[in-house]
Amino acid sequence: MLLFTEDYKNQLIIYNEDGAFKRTFRLDYKPRYLTEINRNSVAVSCPQDRTVLIIEISTGSVIDRIITHDQCFGISYNMTNDFLYVVVGFKSICVMNLARQEMRILDLCHTCCHITVHKDMLVCIDNTLITCLSLQGMFIWRFQEDKYKRLRRVTTDDEGNVYVTNEDTNVVLVVSKDGNQQKEILTESDGMNMPAGIHFDKKENILMICSDRDAWLFDVITNKK
């Protein structure tokens, strides 16, 4: 199934993978960012309410509610260590377990709106910058080009390659795990129109991209040497 947040209606929307509408779940909060915990639960950040919700998909019920000390934005779950990583106040990342215990705060040297975690790496983006850190917050690499001025969301594949949407130029960019290579893999000629949300399903090897109006699913074929 495909899940989307719709903050102006305070709800989650669920579609089947063939694009058929399935159902909506109304919330008492304005959801913005989400991350999969397992096949039946997600964590959703609600910036205005300074709240992270843990939601059971099969019932739509909120099974836990976590209050953050400032507005919360990008969110990612790392199954390797069972931790949630949440951008709080644009300048820090709060690391917590699912028992709502705060493990540590990672202070950033730049603003950040969205993140993704893959095994031992943490990738942050703001409008113009992609930064890769260790899970302890140590700098690994940085990518920035003048033509990418509105980076929106980020995800990784199973190899650690980083996929980012850029809304202004209507492209999806992939950066290699070491940050040394980059390529535009989807452009306007592929139907991209203001791409924003992005998620890589590592089990199915499918890349999902969405705008405010449309969503696209792509099978991903990689050349492994």
N, C-alpha and C positions, 0 to 999 in steps of 0.2 A: 504494500500500500504506500501511498504518497501522502505526506503530512505537510501542511502549510499553516503559518500563523496569519491571522487577519486582525491587526490591532485595532482598527477603527470600528470593528464589530465585536471586539472582545471574544474571539473564538478561534478554535482550530478547525481546519477543514481537512477531510480525509477523502482521497480518491483511490480507486483501484489503479493498478499499473497500466491498464488499458485506457486510462483517462476518464473512466466513468465515475461520476460523483457517488460517494458512499454515505457520508454523514458529516454533521458538524457537532462540535462540543462548545457550548457557551461557558465562558469563564467570568469570574468577578474581577479580572485584571486585564490589562492590555498587553497581550503577548507580543514579543518581537523576535527573539532569537531562540532556536531550539537545537537540541542534540539528542541523538539516540543513546539510551542506556542499554536496552536490550530490545528484543522484538516486540515487547508488549509495554514498554514504558519509555518516556522521554522526559528530559528536563527542559523547562522553558523559562527564559528570563523576561521579566516585565519591568522595564526601566523606570517608568513613572512611579511604580509602586515599590521600587527597591526590593523586589521579591523574585525568588526562583521557585517555580512550581515543579513538583514531580508528579507526572500524570500517567495513569494507567490507560493505555489506548483502548483496550477492549470494552471498558466501561465509561471512559471519559472522566473518571473521578480523580480528584486531586488527592494523592495519598501522602503528600508531604509539602510543606511550605517553609522556605528558608528566607529569612530577612537579611539583606545586605546593608552595610553601613552607608552606602551611597548608591546612585543609580547603577544598575547592572546591565551589561550589554552582551557582547559575544560570549558564547558558552560552549564548552567542549568536554566530553567525557572520555577518559582514558581507561579502557578495560584492563590494561596492563597492571595498573596500581589501584584501580577502582576509585579514582579521584575525579571530582569535578573541577574544572578550571573556568573561572568567571571573571570577565573584565568588569572592574568596578571603578567608576569615576574617571574613565578614559586613561588613567595613568598607572593603574596597578591591576594585578591579577590575583584573585583570591583562590587559593587551593583548599578544597574541603573534601571530606569523605561524605558518603551518603547518610551517615549518622548525624550530619550537620555540624561536625566538629571541624573548625578551621585549623588547617595544618600549618599554613604559612601564607605570607603576602609577598608577591614578587613586584617590586617597584620598577617601573619602566622609565627609560630616559626619553621617551617620546610618547605621543598620544597613540591610542589603540582603540579600534572599535570592534574588531572581530578576530577570533582566534580559532585554531584547530590544533589538536594534539595527536601525534602519531608516535607510539612506542616511546622513544627517548627524546623526541623533538617537539618543540612548541613553536608554532608559526603565528605571528601577529601581523595585522595589516592596519594601516590608516589610509587616507585618501591616495597617497603617492608612494608608499613605502611598504615593502615586505621584509620582515625581520624574522630570522630563525634563531631560537634560543634553546638551550638545554632545559630540562625540567626544573633545574635549580635557578634558571634565569640568566645563565652565562651566555654571552654573545657567541654565535657560530657564523652566521653570514647575513648579508643585507643585499637587497635588490631594489634598484630605483632607476626609472627612465622617465625623461620629461614628458613623453607622449601619454603616459599612464597617470592621469590626474584624478581619477575617480574609481579607485579600487573598492569593491563592495563586499565580497565574501570570499572565503578561502576554504579549501579542503585538500586532502592528500589521498593518493592511492596507496596500495599495499607496499609499494617500494619506497614510499616517502617522497615521491615527486609532488610538487605543490601546484595546485590549480586555483586560479584567481579570476574572478570576473571583473571587467573594466567597463563601466556603464557608458562613458562618453564615447569611446571608440568602438563599442559593440563587439568586443572580442573576449575570448577566454584564453588566458595565458597559462602555460605550464612552465615551471622552473624546476630544474633537476634538484635532487636531494642535497647536493653539495653547493647549490646556488650558482654554479658556473655556466650553465646552459639554460636558454629560454627559447620558447617558440609559441607563436599564436596558433592554436589548434582549431579554433572556431572563430569565424568572422561574420560580417553582414552577409556574405555570399552563402553562408550556411544557414541563414535565417535568424541570426542573432539580432535582437532588437532590445537594447537597454537591459542586458542580462544582469541579474543581481544575485539571487540566491544560488548556491551551488552545493552539491553533496555527492561524494563518491561512495557507492556501495561496494565495499571491499569483498564481500562474499560473492556478489553477482557480477562484479566488474562492470558496473553500470554507472555512468555519470549523469546526474540530474542537474539541470539548470533551469532557473525560472526568472521571469520578469514580473511586473505587477499584473500582467494579463495572461501570460502564456507560460507553459512549462515544456521542456524538451528532455527526452531520455536518449542517451547514446551508449551503445556497446563500445567498450574501449579495448583496442588491440594494441599491445605493446610489443616492441621488438627487443627481446632479451638476448644478450650476447654471452 
